[in-house]
Amino acid sequence: MVKKIRILIIDNEPRWLEFAQQDLITFEIVVAHNEQEARDQLEQDQFDLVVANASSMDILDLIAAQYSEKKVVVTTVKPTTQEALRAYRSGALRYFSKSFGRQDLLKQIKDVLPGA
């Protein structure tokens, strides 16, 4: 039996979450709607990737400090240079604008997780 790749998505936008879950149907997805839920999930479970909304930047600092082995990508509605720098300094592998285009999120994830 092949183990499914587990992804923690930290976001609270219902429409985008629905889209993301459809786009990533081949993965095991766990959603945290806020930073506390994200902390709880990170303490309890193993994840191959964390997809965090840029509004959850504080959780990136926690991940960098306590879960530095985690691969992280950051999504945002309105990309800014300052936000991108903070994301990358906190260990994010990708920082990109949220999209509702089919396969856009999947492409980003496959770039970070070869073989996914």
Residue pairs with C-beta under 8 A, 6 or more apart in sequence:
4 26
4 27
4 28
5 27
5 28
5 48
5 49
5 113
5 116
6 27
6 28
6 30
6 45
6 46
6 47
6 48
6 49
7 24
7 27
7 28
7 29
7 30
7 47
7 48
7 49
7 50
7 51
7 109
8 30
8 31
8 32
8 38
8 41
8 42
8 45
8 47
8 49
8 50
8 51
9 17
9 20
9 21
9 29
9 30
9 31
9 32
9 50
9 51
9 52
10 31
10 32
10 34
10 35
10 37
10 38
10 50
10 51
10 52
10 53
10 56
10 59
11 17
11 20
11 31
11 33
11 51
11 52
11 53
11 56
11 75
12 33
12 34
12 53
13 53
16 98
16 100
17 31
19 100
19 105
20 29
20 51
20 105
21 29
21 31
23 102
23 103
23 104
23 105
23 106
24 105
24 106
24 109
27 109
27 116
30 41
30 45
30 47
32 38
32 40
32 41
34 56
35 56
35 58
35 59
38 50
38 52
38 56
38 59
39 59
39 62
41 47
42 50
42 62
42 63
42 66
42 67
42 70
47 70
48 71
48 113
49 70
49 71
49 72
49 73
49 109
49 112
49 113
50 63
50 70
50 71
50 72
50 73
51 72
51 73
51 74
51 75
51 105
51 109
52 59
52 60
52 72
52 73
52 74
52 75
52 92
53 74
53 75
53 76
54 74
54 75
54 76
54 77
54 83
54 87
54 95
57 74
57 83
57 86
57 87
57 90
60 72
60 74
60 86
60 87
60 90
60 91
60 92
61 90
63 70
63 72
63 90
63 91
64 90
64 91
68 91
70 91
71 93
71 112
71 113
72 90
72 91
72 92
72 93
73 92
73 93
73 94
73 95
73 96
73 108
73 109
73 112
74 87
74 92
74 94
74 95
74 96
75 96
75 97
75 98
75 105
76 83
76 95
76 96
76 97
76 98
77 97
77 98
78 97
79 95
79 96
79 97
83 95
84 95
87 95
88 95
93 112
94 108
94 111
94 112
96 108
99 105
109 116
110 116
